[in-house]
Amino acid sequence: MSGPRPTAGTRLRHRAALAVVVLLVLLPLLPVLLWAVADTWRYPDLLPGGLTGRGLRLVTGSSVLGALGTSTLIATAVACLACAVGFPAGRALGMHSFRGRRVVQFLLLAPVLVPALAVTLGLQVFFIRLGLADTVTGVVLVQLMPTVPYAATLLGASYANLDADHERQARVLGAGPWRTVAAVTVPLLRPALVTTWLLTFLISWSEYILTLLIGGGRVTTLPLLLFSAIESSDRTAAAALGLLVVLPPVLLVLVVARLLGSRDDAFLGVARA
Amino acid sequence: MRERLPGPESPGPASARLEVRRLVVRYAGVPAVDGIDLALEPGSFTALLGPSGCGKSTTLAVLAGLQRADEGEVLLDGTALGDTAPERRPLSLVFQKPLLFPHLTVAQNVGFGLRMRRVPRREAAAEVAAMLERVRLDGLADRRIGELSGGQEQRVSLARALVRRPRVLLLDEPFSQLDADLRAEMRTLVRELHDEAGVTTLFVTHDREEAVEVSDRIALMLDGRIAGSGTPQEIYTRPPTLRTARFFGFENEIRGQVAGGVFRSADGTVSARCDLAPGAATLVVRPEAVRLGPAGEDTGTARAGAGGIGPSVRVKDQRFAGTHVVVDVALPDGQRLRAHVPVGSEPAVGERVGVWLPPERCTVLAEVDPTRTSGTGAP
């Protein structure tokens, strides 16, 4: 199955290419890092005039740590729920052909195609009526809108590649329908599930508008703090918060890739390289 | 109608009698399985033989509970299985593909069924180890699935099916994706395992040789129906039906009438004794059973009663086929008759020869194919 053994030359070239890519991704973060510790940094100075610990103090302060907790809680819940909803939806899309499948597929993608803002303005009324406005639960629910379509589509594609006979085989070997899913289907789809979970986590993590509208400013996540810092032109705070928004997902992807990832998974393959 | 079962003297305590009655499965109204009956005696090894698309895999899926039957029933030791879920049937099915679970090791794959049944871990481990030894895979227990060869994969699949001690083992063309040598080896293994465990086995295949070699009984399935069944010997010597005869290489069909216990071909040149009721009938004979002799010699002495043809038929065509020569002769009424003769003894095209049909190799069937006049079937 594996290709020809790479020669030292090709390996070197792969390493070099990877280094360039990583550099291109990381380079824009360098000024942000400098801004986060810069006291004064005026044009046309190449480097900041002085350093300050204000950024660090800010991000270790209780309000930011609280927002970090809220963000983590919401993103985790959203990712888990999106996978839970996307798993059966993807099964229906990928495994069964039924009348109107294309319509369902389109409807599933609609929340991504239509600006979420437009829909949310209408939804907000219902959320208020249901008492879900200004609550973490409400924010989690509304964030399913931009995440479930991706979850269903990604898992649907994986289901389409799954050999349904594996499940039939498991049934014949004595596994009931639920045990078949738990003992065979989920392990077979594990790479796709991990990818889906990470992707939906990241979508939720960086979500701003929906959180603002449904959370009503009471549910404070990191992007909300970040935007308000940008609005108030506090560059040190904005840069420090920016780094705080960027770093956890990167660490998460790396850790998950190490723990769970497999080589055949493109998303995690990159993180592993 | 019941014949002695070769194989184990006493069937294993676990093996069951499986019966299928008037089974019908339709896809969008079109019957894929069209009213078949099957009876598998405890401990027997039956091949369900047929070309692809004949409904044999669908039948197996119904037996396993993976497919719903539209009509008919499946009985296990006399109890109707009805809509029993596949996991509640004491059967194991081995598919064409090995379908091993890639996230599990070889031992975990084999032990899957035991785990589902919540067999205590140590007991299961011992059974898995014993089973792996029987399929000659001991030492590979901790291997990952990706590291196995095609033959090893199918052996794991077989072990996984058998370790549950099913009362009936269903095999759906399990070796069709392996190469010829390996297939022969696997056939032997399956037969050995069957004889050890004595489990009632239904083996679906499209390969005549495979069916004959491995099974005690063959049921031929064509277009959703059982076209005929019997032991391999019966099927090769006394085919029960015309379609069975055709499928198993009875290339010569001679149409005629039965009257007074004697079959007589339309032009009267062929006759044979039989115990059929009067009426239209077809005599079938394998080309390798047809004897050719020197012209003029009275090979027709056996005319009345023993299946002979008078002298002087003309050789139309002959073709070298490696182990023998295929000779087509023209009967007096223009029908073709095909004979296989040893290399070196074949007559030349145009030569006149005598023909003799050994009576014990001829089968008279009370059937006539209305779509065909008699003569040589195309191979």
Interface residues (C-beta under 8 A of the other chain):
Chain A: M1 D163 D165 H166 R168 Q169 A170 R171 V172 L173 G174 A175 G176 P177 R179 A183 V184 P187 L188 R190
Chain B: A64 G65 L66 A85 P86 E87 R89 L91 S92 L93 F95 K97 L99 F101 P102 H103 F112 G113 R115 M116 R117 G146 R160 A161 R164
